[in-house]
């Protein structure tokens, strides 16, 4: 399936994944054929992108997420209700969050050999809740790979699901501002880390609360709010920092579009040892889908293909099914295993808007 930004959607494209709001209400169903009216409605409710079916390869090549759709819907609703309830009562329903954490850990543990790949779509207003869940599940993956104890993973996950609770006390207009923040606005936004710690320490273990306080502290000491570094940053916060950065940059925001997984991989790689603990960054990089199954790529031979298989720890060298030759003609049953053909390379990942414009023989 293709993640197509709202400005590139076209009538006739078919929705490939359900879209829900944070209250678990279905906004747009799988199989819906888009028209101008539906596209207009999506713009009005601040949906930035939609997953649509890719007509150029078989559905069998679609990647599998770490958690089930049911789990995502249920846990995002819990996060939404918890955060909204806090806005009114200034209290956190820890029992509900612990239930969400348990569900996430159980789901991830069942798929512990799957590479990290995320496919959720959010409205602007629901960003914080979906981001909290994604950051939590990525952190759980890292915790499992580090062989943390179940109790430690529960503490980690509880802290991460609350890592942005402080943003509930930051003006929404500031969180969604498209223009560059002023120095004063940036200082206000940074307060969410301390605010989150003050909120969460009253109801969750101190080790969990440290995640809110320290997830923006950098390994080299250049972060905030205290500018601490390396060993002074708690392990849980170091893990959360990696997960937080990845989900943030692969998500659409009002001030910039999402980056593709291979681009996010490069950002994480470039941040190891500066923003991020290098050992934790490396564990993440070994377990993230660089080119998720279904990714359409251009090879050095000018052939276009689709990723059909990924080897763990060799994510940069997937198996490619060639679908178009260098003249734009259909190719039948030609596969290239980049772990075997070492002189062949991916030179470009095709963006959804480029794929939509492809005209193949037999396709109108």
C-alpha positions as CSV (number, residue, x, y, z in Angstrom):
1,X,0.0,0.0,0.0
2,X,1.0,3.6,-0.5
3,X,1.0,6.4,2.1
4,X,-0.2,9.3,-0.1
5,X,-0.2,12.8,1.3
6,X,-3.5,14.7,1.1
7,X,-2.3,17.1,-1.6
8,X,-1.5,14.1,-3.9
9,X,-4.7,12.1,-3.4
10,X,-6.7,11.5,-6.6
11,X,-10.3,10.4,-7.2
12,X,-10.4,6.6,-8.0
13,X,-7.6,5.6,-5.5
14,X,-8.8,2.9,-3.1
15,X,-8.3,3.2,0.6
16,X,-6.0,0.4,1.9
17,X,-6.3,0.9,5.7
18,X,-9.0,2.0,8.1
19,X,-8.6,5.4,9.7
20,X,-9.9,5.9,13.2
21,X,-9.9,8.9,15.5
22,X,-8.6,8.7,19.1
23,X,-12.1,7.7,20.3
24,X,-12.0,4.6,18.1
25,X,-14.6,6.0,15.7
26,X,-14.1,4.9,12.1
27,X,-13.4,7.9,9.9
28,X,-12.7,6.2,6.6
29,X,-13.0,2.5,5.8
30,X,-10.8,0.1,4.0
31,X,-11.9,-0.4,0.4
32,X,-13.4,3.1,0.0
33,X,-13.0,4.6,-3.4
34,X,-11.9,8.2,-3.1
35,X,-13.7,11.0,-4.8
36,X,-13.4,14.8,-4.6
37,X,-16.0,15.0,-1.8
38,X,-14.2,12.5,0.5
39,X,-10.8,14.1,-0.2
40,X,-12.3,17.5,0.7
41,X,-13.7,16.1,4.0
42,X,-10.3,14.6,4.9
43,X,-8.7,18.0,4.5
44,X,-11.3,19.6,6.8
45,X,-10.6,17.1,9.6
46,X,-6.8,17.6,9.3
47,X,-5.8,14.2,7.9
48,X,-2.4,14.6,6.3
49,X,-2.1,11.3,4.4
50,X,-4.1,8.1,3.6
51,X,-2.9,4.6,2.8
52,X,-4.2,3.5,-0.6
53,X,-3.8,0.3,-2.5
54,X,-0.8,0.0,-4.9
55,X,-2.1,-1.5,-8.2
56,X,1.4,-2.5,-9.2
57,X,2.1,-5.5,-7.0
58,X,0.4,-8.3,-5.0
59,X,-1.1,-7.6,-1.5
60,X,1.0,-10.5,-0.2
61,X,4.0,-8.2,-0.1
62,X,2.5,-5.8,2.4
63,X,4.4,-5.5,5.7
64,X,3.0,-6.7,9.0
65,X,2.8,-4.3,11.9
66,X,4.1,-5.0,15.4
67,X,0.6,-4.8,16.9
68,X,-2.9,-5.7,15.7
69,X,-5.3,-3.0,14.6
70,X,-7.5,-3.9,17.5
71,X,-4.6,-3.3,19.9
72,X,-3.8,0.1,18.4
73,X,-7.4,1.3,18.5
74,X,-7.9,0.1,22.1
75,X,-4.6,1.6,23.5
76,X,-4.9,4.9,21.6
77,X,-8.4,5.3,23.1
78,X,-7.1,4.6,26.6
79,X,-4.3,7.2,26.1
80,X,-6.8,9.7,24.7
81,X,-9.2,9.2,27.6
82,X,-6.4,9.3,30.2
83,X,-5.0,12.5,28.9
84,X,-8.3,14.2,28.4
85,X,-9.4,13.1,31.9
86,X,-6.2,14.6,33.3
87,X,-7.1,17.9,31.6
88,X,-10.2,18.1,33.7
89,X,-9.4,16.4,37.0
90,X,-5.5,16.7,37.0
91,X,-5.4,13.0,37.9
92,X,-4.1,10.0,36.0
93,X,-6.0,6.7,35.7
94,X,-2.9,4.5,36.2
95,X,-5.0,1.3,36.1
96,X,-6.1,1.9,32.6
97,X,-2.6,2.8,31.4
98,X,-1.2,-0.4,33.0
99,X,-3.8,-2.3,31.0
100,X,-2.7,-0.6,27.8
101,X,0.9,-1.3,28.6
102,X,0.2,-5.0,29.2
103,X,-1.7,-5.3,25.9
104,X,1.2,-3.6,24.0
105,X,3.9,-5.8,25.6
106,X,1.9,-9.0,24.9
107,X,1.4,-8.0,21.3
108,X,5.0,-7.0,20.7
109,X,6.3,-10.1,22.4
110,X,4.2,-12.3,20.0
111,X,5.8,-10.5,17.1
112,X,9.3,-10.0,18.6
113,X,11.0,-11.2,15.4
114,X,9.2,-8.7,13.2
115,X,11.0,-5.5,12.1
116,X,9.7,-2.2,13.3
117,X,7.2,-0.7,10.9
118,X,4.4,1.7,11.7
119,X,1.3,2.5,9.5
120,X,-1.1,4.6,11.6
121,X,-2.7,7.7,10.4
122,X,-3.7,10.5,12.8
123,X,-5.5,13.9,12.8
124,X,-3.5,16.8,14.1
125,X,-5.6,16.8,17.3
126,X,-5.0,13.1,17.9
127,X,-1.2,13.3,17.3
128,X,-0.1,13.2,21.0
129,X,-2.1,10.0,21.7
130,X,-1.0,8.0,18.7
131,X,2.6,9.2,19.2
132,X,2.5,8.0,22.8
133,X,1.4,4.5,21.7
134,X,4.0,4.3,18.9
135,X,6.8,5.5,21.0
136,X,5.8,3.0,23.7
137,X,5.7,0.0,21.4
138,X,9.1,0.9,19.8
139,X,10.5,1.2,23.3
140,X,9.1,-2.2,24.2
141,X,10.8,-3.7,21.1
142,X,14.1,-2.2,22.2
143,X,13.6,-3.4,25.8
144,X,12.9,-6.9,24.7
145,X,16.0,-6.9,22.4
146,X,18.1,-5.7,25.4
147,X,16.6,-8.6,27.4
148,X,15.2,-6.4,30.1
149,X,13.1,-8.1,32.8
150,X,9.3,-8.1,32.4
151,X,9.0,-5.7,35.3
152,X,11.6,-3.4,33.8
153,X,9.8,-3.4,30.4
154,X,6.5,-2.6,32.2
155,X,8.2,0.3,34.0
156,X,9.7,1.5,30.7
157,X,6.4,1.2,28.8
158,X,4.4,3.0,31.6
159,X,6.9,5.9,31.6
160,X,7.0,6.1,27.8
161,X,3.2,6.1,27.4
162,X,3.2,9.2,29.6
163,X,6.3,10.9,28.2
164,X,4.4,13.7,26.6
165,X,1.7,14.1,29.2
166,X,3.1,17.6,30.0
167,X,2.0,18.7,26.5
168,X,-1.6,18.7,27.9
169,X,-0.6,21.9,29.7
170,X,0.9,23.5,26.6
171,X,-1.4,25.6,24.3
172,X,-2.6,23.5,21.4
173,X,-2.0,26.3,19.0
174,X,1.7,26.2,20.0
175,X,2.0,22.5,19.5
176,X,0.5,22.7,16.0
177,X,2.1,25.9,14.9
178,X,3.3,25.8,11.3
179,X,5.7,28.7,11.5
180,X,9.1,28.7,13.2
181,X,8.7,29.1,17.0
182,X,10.0,32.2,18.6
183,X,12.6,31.9,21.4
184,X,9.9,32.4,24.0
185,X,7.6,29.8,22.4
186,X,10.4,27.3,22.2
187,X,11.1,27.8,26.0
188,X,7.4,27.3,26.7
189,X,7.3,24.1,24.6
190,X,10.4,22.7,26.4
191,X,8.5,23.0,29.7
192,X,6.5,19.9,28.8
193,X,9.4,17.7,30.0
194,X,9.4,19.1,33.5
195,X,5.6,19.4,33.6
196,X,5.3,15.8,32.6
197,X,7.7,14.7,35.4
198,X,5.7,16.7,38.0
199,X,2.5,15.1,36.8
200,X,3.6,11.5,36.4
201,X,5.7,11.2,39.6
202,X,2.6,11.5,41.7
203,X,1.1,8.3,40.3
204,X,3.8,6.1,38.7
205,X,7.1,4.8,39.9
206,X,9.9,7.4,39.9
207,X,11.9,5.4,37.4
208,X,8.9,5.6,35.0
209,X,8.4,9.3,35.7
210,X,12.0,10.0,34.7
211,X,11.1,9.2,31.1
212,X,9.0,12.4,30.9
213,X,11.7,14.5,32.4
214,X,14.7,13.1,30.5
215,X,13.5,12.0,27.0
216,X,14.8,15.2,25.5
217,X,18.2,15.0,27.2
218,X,20.9,14.3,24.7
219,X,23.7,11.8,25.0
220,X,26.3,14.6,24.5
221,X,24.7,16.9,27.0
222,X,23.1,19.3,24.5
223,X,19.5,18.5,25.4
224,X,16.9,19.9,27.8
225,X,15.7,20.6,30.5
226,X,18.9,20.0,32.5
227,X,21.6,19.4,29.9
228,X,22.7,16.1,31.5
229,X,24.6,13.5,29.5
230,X,25.5,9.8,29.1
231,X,25.4,8.0,32.4
232,X,23.3,10.7,34.1
233,X,20.4,9.9,31.8
234,X,18.3,7.0,32.9
235,X,18.2,3.9,30.6
236,X,14.5,4.2,30.1
237,X,14.8,7.8,28.9
238,X,17.6,6.8,26.5
239,X,15.4,4.1,25.0
240,X,12.4,6.5,24.8
241,X,14.6,9.2,23.1
242,X,15.3,6.8,20.2
243,X,11.7,5.7,19.8
244,X,10.4,9.3,20.2
245,X,12.7,10.6,17.5
246,X,11.8,7.9,15.0
247,X,8.1,8.2,15.4
248,X,8.2,12.0,15.4
249,X,10.0,12.3,12.1
250,X,8.0,9.5,10.4
251,X,4.7,11.3,11.3
252,X,3.1,14.2,9.5
253,X,3.1,17.4,11.4
254,X,1.5,20.8,10.6
255,X,5.0,22.3,10.0
256,X,6.5,19.4,7.9
257,X,5.6,16.2,6.1
258,X,6.7,12.7,7.3
259,X,10.0,11.3,6.1
260,X,10.3,7.8,4.6
261,X,11.7,4.9,6.8
262,X,15.0,4.8,5.0
263,X,15.4,8.6,5.5
264,X,14.5,8.2,9.2
265,X,17.1,5.4,9.4
266,X,19.8,7.9,8.3
267,X,18.6,10.4,10.9
268,X,18.9,7.9,13.7
269,X,22.3,6.7,12.4
270,X,23.5,10.3,12.2
271,X,22.3,11.0,15.8
272,X,24.1,8.1,17.5
273,X,26.6,9.4,20.0
274,X,25.3,13.0,19.9
275,X,21.5,13.0,20.6
276,X,21.2,9.2,21.1
277,X,23.0,6.6,23.1
278,X,25.0,4.7,20.4
279,X,24.4,1.2,21.8
280,X,20.6,1.8,22.0
281,X,20.6,3.4,18.6
282,X,22.4,0.4,17.1
283,X,19.9,-2.0,18.6
284,X,17.1,0.0,17.1
285,X,18.8,0.2,13.7
286,X,19.2,-3.6,13.6
287,X,15.4,-4.0,14.1
288,X,13.8,-1.3,12.0
289,X,12.5,-1.9,8.4
290,X,14.8,0.3,6.3
291,X,12.9,-0.7,3.1
292,X,9.5,-2.1,4.3
293,X,8.0,-4.9,2.2
294,X,6.0,-3.3,-0.6
295,X,8.4,-0.4,-1.0
296,X,8.9,0.5,-4.6
297,X,12.5,1.3,-5.6
298,X,14.6,2.3,-8.6
299,X,17.7,0.2,-9.1
300,X,21.1,1.3,-10.6
301,X,20.0,-0.5,-13.9
302,X,16.9,1.9,-14.1
303,X,14.6,-1.1,-13.4
304,X,11.7,-0.5,-11.0
305,X,10.9,-3.2,-8.4
306,X,9.1,-3.9,-5.2
307,X,10.7,-5.1,-1.9
308,X,9.4,-8.6,-1.3
309,X,11.7,-9.9,1.5
310,X,13.9,-8.4,4.1
311,X,16.8,-10.1,5.9
312,X,17.2,-9.1,9.6
313,X,20.4,-7.1,10.2
314,X,20.8,-6.8,6.4
315,X,17.8,-4.5,5.8
316,X,19.8,-2.5,3.2
317,X,20.0,-5.6,0.9
318,X,16.4,-6.8,0.4
319,X,15.0,-9.1,-2.3
320,X,13.5,-7.1,-5.1
321,X,10.8,-8.3,-7.5
322,X,11.3,-6.4,-10.8
323,X,8.1,-5.1,-12.2
324,X,9.3,-2.7,-14.9
325,X,12.4,-2.9,-17.0
326,X,14.6,0.1,-18.0
327,X,12.2,0.8,-20.8
328,X,9.0,0.8,-18.7
329,X,7.9,-2.6,-19.9
330,X,6.3,-5.2,-17.7
331,X,8.7,-7.9,-16.3
332,X,7.5,-11.4,-15.4
333,X,8.9,-13.3,-12.4
334,X,12.3,-11.6,-12.1
335,X,13.8,-11.4,-8.6
336,X,17.0,-9.8,-7.5
337,X,18.5,-10.7,-4.1
338,X,20.8,-7.9,-3.1
339,X,22.6,-10.0,-0.5
340,X,23.8,-12.1,-3.4
341,X,24.2,-9.6,-6.2
342,X,26.5,-7.2,-4.4
343,X,27.2,-4.9,-7.4
344,X,23.5,-4.0,-7.6
345,X,22.1,-1.1,-5.6
346,X,18.9,0.7,-4.7
347,X,19.4,4.3,-6.0
348,X,16.1,5.7,-5.1
349,X,12.9,5.0,-3.1
350,X,9.9,6.0,-5.2
351,X,7.6,8.4,-3.5
352,X,3.8,7.6,-3.6
353,X,3.1,10.6,-5.8
354,X,5.7,9.3,-8.3
355,X,4.2,5.7,-8.2
356,X,0.7,7.0,-8.9
357,X,1.9,8.6,-12.1
358,X,3.5,5.4,-13.4
359,X,1.8,4.3,-16.6
360,X,2.3,0.6,-17.3
361,X,1.2,-1.4,-20.4
362,X,-2.4,-2.5,-20.0
363,X,-3.1,0.1,-17.3
364,X,-5.0,3.3,-18.1
